[in-house]
Amino acid sequence: MKVSNFVYSLFALIAVVVILIYGKSIILPFVLAVIVWFLIKVVRNFVAKIKNRNKSLPLWVQTIISVVIIFGILGLTSKLLLTNISQMTEVLPGYEKKILNIATQLNELTGKNIVKEINDFTGDYDFSEILKSIFNSIYELFANTFLIILYVLFLLLEESYFRKKIKAMFTAPEKYSKIDSMLKELNKSINSYISLKTLVSLITGVVSYVILIIIGVDFAFLWAFLIFMLNYIPTIGSLIATIFPATIALLQFGTYTEALTVLIFIGATQVVVGNIIEPKIMGKSLNISSLVVLLSLSFWGSVWGIVGMVLSVPITVMLIIVFAKFKKTRNIAIILSEKGEVE
């Protein structure tokens, strides 16, 4: 009996992975819409504090204001990004000569073929391919904009009836209480993670943008946005985010001074925010094993690319909370948790 259960579970897992891969064009926009929906809810909580004659604004007014703010920010960001990417494609050919000059200088300085040795050291890690993958992910998001907006609108329309539907589905008070508790915890954890991580990433991006503007690095907004986005990716995100602007500074100025300056100051920003500011703001709210974070990063990255890596942590948080609520999956939640403690 146990063997058959294991086989069924294995087939179910394989089926889920296949659906995630081949249903990417439908599922991924929906997941992104859910993230945007959570951001709208975060903004709505702040808008709710606005008083009109000592009364809060009606919920529908709060929602409209929040939607306008979020989509206004996303629209402006998209416009600036497209402008920066368009300008970058025009000047990239001019960087090729500088790459050859820098490689020649390094070879003469060290007496070795530095480019070859770097390639041997990094192996399959092609940073130009990583950058290309990031740009493809950005364009993919733009291509799915209409579908994401549509999903968000329907989520906003459905949320007022969602609790009623859950109550109608689970008529037994004990079952409804259990499901309601799980949904509240899920909402609180994801809401907290998205809002706080967005704040931390925004601080990192803004500080990095100021540094890049002062140094005079081309496409400062583009690199600041990448730093903001890659900050969601645990461990390797901040490293990649630091390398790209430093590399472009080296190609732009043709000297090592500006590149080292970018590397030092952007790197210092990442260290300060990641090791001092972020722990103080977020605390130990995420009950996830570090090993699980890395495995989750690899899995979702292979399934959905860069966007999957960004979403890996919130998806894992959701899985832990859901698994912990059911007896048959509780052990899985314990394994995924940081210290084996789940409520």
C-alpha positions, 0 to 999 in steps of 0.5 A, spaced: 500 500 500 505 504 501 509 503 495 503 504 491 502 511 494 509 512 493 508 511 485 502 515 485 505 521 488 511 520 484 507 520 478 503 526 481 510 530 482 512 528 474 505 531 472 506 537 476 513 539 473 510 537 466 504 542 467 509 547 470 514 547 464 508 546 458 503 551 461 508 556 463 505 561 458 498 561 462 501 559 469 507 564 470 502 570 468 497 568 473 503 567 478 506 574 477 498 577 477 498 574 484 504 578 486 502 584 483 495 583 487 499 583 493 502 589 492 496 593 490 493 590 497 500 593 501 498 600 498 491 599 499 493 598 507 496 605 506 491 608 503 486 605 508 489 610 513 487 616 509 481 619 513 475 623 510 471 626 515 474 621 520 472 616 516 476 611 511 475 611 504 470 606 501 474 600 499 472 601 492 476 608 492 482 605 496 482 599 490 482 604 484 487 609 488 492 603 489 491 600 482 493 607 479 499 607 483 502 600 482 500 600 474 503 608 474 509 606 477 510 599 473 508 603 466 513 609 468 519 603 469 517 599 463 518 606 459 524 607 462 527 600 461 525 600 454 529 606 452 535 604 456 535 597 452 534 601 446 540 606 447 544 600 449 543 596 443 545 602 439 552 603 442 554 595 444 558 595 437 562 600 439 564 596 446 567 591 442 573 595 440 574 596 447 574 589 449 579 587 445 584 593 447 582 591 454 584 584 453 590 586 450 592 590 456 591 585 460 595 580 456 601 585 456 601 586 463 600 579 466 604 576 460 598 571 459 592 570 455 587 572 461 581 572 457 582 564 455 584 563 463 578 567 465 574 562 460 577 556 463 576 558 470 568 560 469 567 554 465 560 554 462 558 561 466 557 566 460 555 572 463 553 575 456 548 569 456 546 571 463 544 578 461 541 576 454 537 571 458 535 577 463 533 581 457 529 576 454 525 575 461 524 582 461 521 582 454 517 576 456 514 580 461 512 586 457 509 581 452 504 578 457 502 585 460 495 585 457 494 578 460 497 580 467 493 586 467 486 581 466 488 576 471 489 582 476 482 585 475 479 578 476 483 577 482 480 584 485 473 582 483 473 575 486 477 577 492 470 580 495 467 573 494 472 568 495 471 567 503 464 566 502 466 561 497 470 557 502 465 557 507 460 554 502 465 549 500 467 547 507 460 547 511 463 543 517 466 549 522 472 545 524 474 544 517 472 551 515 476 554 521 482 550 519 482 552 511 481 560 514 487 559 518 491 557 513 489 562 508 490 568 513 497 565 515 499 564 507 496 571 506 500 574 512 507 571 510 506 572 503 504 579 504 510 581 509 515 577 504 513 581 498 512 588 501 519 588 506 523 584 500 520 590 495 522 595 500 529 592 501 530 591 494 528 598 492 533 601 497 539 597 494 536 599 487 536 607 489 542 607 492 546 603 486 542 608 481 545 614 485 552 611 485 552 610 478 549 617 476 555 620 480 560 615 477 557 617 470 556 609 468 551 609 462 544 606 462 544 607 470 537 606 470 537 599 467 543 597 471 539 599 478 533 596 475 537 589 474 540 590 481 533 591 484 530 585 481 536 580 482 536 582 489 530 578 490 534 572 488 538 569 494 545 568 494 547 569 487 543 575 485 547 580 488 553 578 485 551 578 478 547 585 480 554 587 482 558 584 476 554 587 470 555 595 472 562 594 473 563 590 467 559 596 463 564 601 466 570 598 464 568 598 457 565 605 457 571 608 460 576 603 458 580 604 465 580 600 471 579 606 476 571 607 474 570 599 474 573 598 481 569 604 484 563 601 481 565 594 484 567 597 491 561 601 492 555 597 489 558 591 493 559 595 499 551 597 498 549 590 497 553 587 503 550 593 508 543 592 505 544 584 505 547 583 512 545 589 516 538 593 514 535 587 511 535 582 517 533 588 521 527 589 517 525 582 515 527 579 521 527 571 521 520 571 518 521 566 513 522 559 516 526 556 510 532 552 510 538 555 506 539 549 503 532 548 500 533 556 498 538 554 493 535 547 491 528 551 490 532 557 486 535 551 481 529 548 480 524 554 479 530 557 475 530 551 470 523 551 470 521 558 469 528 561 468 530 568 471 523 570 473 522 563 476 528 564 480 525 571 483 519 567 485 522 561 488 522 564 495 515 566 495 513 560 492 517 555 497 514 559 503 507 558 500 508 551 500 511 550 507 505 554 510 500 549 506 504 543 507 504 544 515 496 544 515 495 537 513 497 531 516 500 527 510 504 533 508 506 536 515 513 532 514 515 535 508 514 542 511 518 540 517 524 538 512 523 544 508 523 549 514 529 552 517 529 548 524 524 543 523 519 547 527 512 548 524 506 551 527 
